[in-house]
Amino acid sequence: MTGNKLFDFDKSITRQGTGSRKWDALQDVFGNEEVLPLWIADMDFAVPDAVAARVAERAEHPIYAYNIQEDTIYQSLINWVKRRHGWDIEKEWILLAPGVVPSISLSILALSEPGDGVIVQPPVYPPFFACIKDNERKIVENPLISKDGRYEIDFTDLEEKLADPANKLLLFCSPHNPVGRVWTKEELTKVYELCQKYNVDVLSDEIHSDLIYSGHKHTVFASLGKPVIKQSITFMAASKTFNIAGLNFSFIIAPCKRRRGAIKAWFTRLHINRNNLFGVLATEAAYNEGEAWLESLLYYLEQNADTLVDFVQTRLPKVKVYKPEGTYLAWLDFRAYFTDTAELETFLIHKAKVGLNAGKTFGAQGAGFARINLATQRSVLLEALARIEKAIQAIQ
Ligand SMILES: Cc1ncc(COP(=O)(O)O)c(C=O)c1O
């Protein structure tokens, strides 16, 4: 990984006044305008120049009406998945979609029946619970276990849940938000073998798969089997990687014709058959021309993760930090100070004045925890940590 200074991630860019959910909704979200926001998963960094230029160039033409789907986007997706993840995919496996969460929801509808169990591994990305519940399926928990400073899958419990014929799907987060694990090939193989054994389909949310730190390697779940795992649906997007989530574009990779057909039928039924013009162009530009920017971003983010760990260990030693192996999110355990989640929230929002994601939203296992977003200027991260340190000193 290169540490070049070609891209300046330290440069501060004011986001207030741009309709940013992270920065412009502080009163709504936290009830306090003064919090420094390090919560929702987007970044305080400018997109690669090539992405901004492609969007601006198209925006120059003042008609943004119905567009056709140029074939070039498929080639960009195929090349990216091959280059970054070593996985050969075919055009016909790909379904273009507005976002990963709606795609997960539609896939649940397509591949299970009301009342069926869908397994999740909390603490986990909150919409996973909603996608299951809102579609009248049953949330079945296979909680992760914290061991030696990192989270692991409880395979004994997972096997029990998979063995129950009422449970039809595993909704898998890889890499895992919020605990930051990049699952190893061995772990993935175990999950694969168990799902094979009990004939459970896997919905593998790999939206964070481009955000991997040194010493770790992402393996696409579906690529584990030869030639490919037909029981797995993969969800990907350039939205987290290149900070273009507002452009609403993602893609599903479904190698199995029957399962792909079932998902497609739900898109048809709901008449979701167009893609955001700018989302497609931005993704294409990012995947074709954004790789050097991404390498530089990863270097910067990893230094932020190191900064966080160092600060917490030296200046907030009773707080426990899980260093992310991937994703720009980190999981903090405040239970040495707060067992009551409401007290922790009041402390963070009104005493420390930092806006983090409350741990309890990631499942009951998150009580006493918070998620911090590292994708900001290092100075902002340090300011947030200093605020937490000062507020902790005041309660000791
Ligand atoms: C695991 C995971 N899946 C999906 C999403 C959001 O996907 P989308 O905005 O495409 O619906 C996020 C955003 O934070 C995420 O962390």
The ligand as an SDF file (V2000), in Angstrom:
LIG
                    3D

 16 16  0  0  0  0  0  0  0  0999 V2000
  -23.5110   -3.3840    5.9650 C   0  0  0  0  0  0  0  0  0  0  0  0
  -24.2180   -2.2820    5.2310 C   0  0  0  0  0  0  0  0  0  0  0  0
  -25.1080   -2.5750    4.2630 N   0  0  0  0  0  0  0  0  0  0  0  0
  -25.7530   -1.6180    3.5820 C   0  0  0  0  0  0  0  0  0  0  0  0
  -25.5550   -0.2800    3.8460 C   0  0  0  0  0  0  0  0  0  0  0  0
  -26.2990    0.7810    3.1070 C   0  0  0  0  0  0  0  0  0  0  0  0
  -26.5550    0.4280    1.8130 O   0  0  0  0  0  0  0  0  0  0  0  0
  -27.4610    1.3300    0.8630 P   0  0  0  0  0  0  0  0  0  0  0  0
  -27.2180    2.7540    1.2470 O   0  0  0  0  0  0  0  0  0  0  0  0
  -26.9530    0.9980   -0.5010 O   0  0  0  0  0  0  0  0  0  0  0  0
  -28.8630    0.8920    1.0610 O   0  0  0  0  0  0  0  0  0  0  0  0
  -24.6310    0.0700    4.8540 C   0  0  0  0  0  0  0  0  0  0  0  0
  -24.4340    1.4830    5.1930 C   0  0  0  0  0  0  0  0  0  0  0  0
  -23.8700    1.8340    6.1870 O   0  0  0  0  0  0  0  0  0  0  0  0
  -23.9420   -0.9490    5.5540 C   0  0  0  0  0  0  0  0  0  0  0  0
  -23.0670   -0.6660    6.5110 O   0  0  0  0  0  0  0  0  0  0  0  0
  1  2  1  0
  2  3  1  0
  2 15  2  0
  3  4  2  0
  4  5  1  0
  5  6  1  0
  5 12  2  0
  6  7  1  0
  7  8  1  0
  8  9  2  0
  8 10  1  0
  8 11  1  0
 12 13  1  0
 12 15  1  0
 13 14  2  0
 15 16  1  0
M  END
$$$$
